[in-house]
Amino acid sequence: MKRHVFRALVLLACIVVSSYAGTPDDNAKAALQGKWQAIEATSNGEPPPPGMLEKLTLVFRGDTVSIMAAPPTRFTLDTSVTPPRIDILNSRHQVGIYELKDSILRVCFGMDGDRPQAFRTRPHTDHTYMKLQRVQ
C-alpha cells in the first residue's frame, strides 16, 4: 500500500513540475532576455555606415524587443522549425531566423513577410543580418 501511495505522489510531482516548465518557445524567450550589442552586421549585402555598429542594440524584455532604443514592440518565436523563427510585430512585420549559442545571438530579418533562409544578406533583398553579443 505504501508503495502505491509513493508512486502516486511521484507521478503527481512530475505532473506539477512539467506544468510549470513552460513551452519551448517560452524557454527560448527567457534565454533572449536582456541587452545585446551588435559585433557584426550587414544589410542588403553591405556593412553598416561608420559608427552605426556601435549603436546597434537589441533589448528583450518579456514579449517585447527594442531595437536601437526605439519604443518596444512585440515579438514571437517559433522553435518548432530549424532554424528557429523570430518575428517582430511592427508595421513592416519583420520576419526572421535566429540562432543562440552561449552569449552570441545571430539574427537575420526580412521585411514584409520575406523570411531569410540563411544568416547572410545579398544586394536588393531588404534583408538584415546581425551577430550580437550579450551585454553583462
Secondary structure as UniProt FT lines:
FT   HELIX           2..20
FT   HELIX           24..32
FT   STRAND          34..43
FT   TURN            44..45
FT   TURN            50..51
FT   HELIX           52..55
FT   STRAND          57..61
FT   TURN            62..63
FT   STRAND          64..67
FT   TURN            68..69
FT   STRAND          73..78
FT   TURN            79..80
FT   STRAND          85..88
FT   TURN            91..92
FT   STRAND          94..101
FT   TURN            102..103
FT   STRAND          104..110
FT   TURN            112..113
FT   TURN            123..124
FT   STRAND          128..134
//
